[in-house]
Amino acid sequence: MVPWSTDSTETVVVPIANTETATRQLETAVEFAADRSARIVLVYICQVPPQLSLQDGRRYLLTDDDEELLADAAASVETQGIPVETRIRLARGVARGIVGAVEDYANPTLFLGWRGRPPRQNVILGSYVDRVLRDAECDVLVKRIKTPTGDVDDILVPVSTGPHAAFAAETAASLARANDASVTLLHVVDADDADIAKTDARALLAEMAASLEDVPSVDRQLVEAADVAGTITDWSATHDVTVLGVSRGGLLQRRLLGSISRAVGRHAAGTVILAKRHDPVPSRLKRLFS
C-alpha cells in the first residue's frame, strides 16, 4: 500500500448504502486513494419524501444502523492509513444528494458502486447511477460490485483515444502500483480496416504505455476483430480487473456510456470499473441535450 502524503489535496467521494456494497467499493477506492495520497469522504444519502421537510427527514428516517454503517466503513478505511471523513446528506433523491455532495469539494473523484443488474427500458446502468453520470461535475469511476474483487494480479485496459480512455489508464496504473500488478493494454481494430488502422493503433498503445509510470509490467496487445465489445469481454476472462473508459459520443448524442463500454460493463468477467473524465460542457448545454 502506498503511504499517504500530508501534502495531498485530492478527495475521493464514496457514497455508500449498505455493508456489502460498501465493502466491495472500498476494496478498490482505498487502493486508488492511497496511490494518489487522497483522502476519502464517505457519504450516506438519506432520501426524504416531499411530504417531509429535510429537517424532519433526519429526525424520522435516519436510523442508528445508518450511522453505524458510516462509522464501520470509516474504521475500515482508517486501518489502511487513509484520512477519512463521513457525511450524512439529506436530499429528495439519491442522485441529487450525490451530485450535491461532490460540489462541496475541489476537483474530487466520485467512486460509485453498481450491481450490474439487467437493463430496464430507458435505464443504462441504474436510475440514480445514470443521473449521477450525467450531472456530476467531476471525474467518475463506477465499479461493478456483482462479485468480490479478490487478489489483483492482472489488469486489462481496453485502449482508445480521448480523455475517458486516458483516465481509465491512470486508474489502472494506480491499482497496479497498489497491488504490484501487471497491466495489459488492449486495442481492437476492425478486421476489415486492419492494415489502415494498425500504424495508428501501435502509436496509440505506445503513447498509453509511456504514460503508465512505475507500473510493474505493461503488455501491449493489438488484435483484429469484427466485434470489439465481444473481444474485450473475452479478454476480461483472463484478467482480475478490467478498467474501461466510457465510449466516445457521450451526452450530446444521448449515450452516457456508448454501446461498447455498456456491453463490456455488463458482460465482462471479474471486476469491471468504468471511467468517465469530467466533461467541461456547461450544465445548461447538458440539460438541453440530455
Beta strands, then each sheet from edge to edge (+ up, - down):
strand 1: 11-15
strand 2: 39-47
strand 3: 84-91
strand 4: 109-114
strand 5: 139-144
strand 6: 154-158
strand 7: 182-189
strand 8: 217-224
strand 9: 241-245
strand 10: 271-276
sheet 1: 3+ 2+ 1+ 4+ 5+ 10- 9- 6- 7- 8-
end
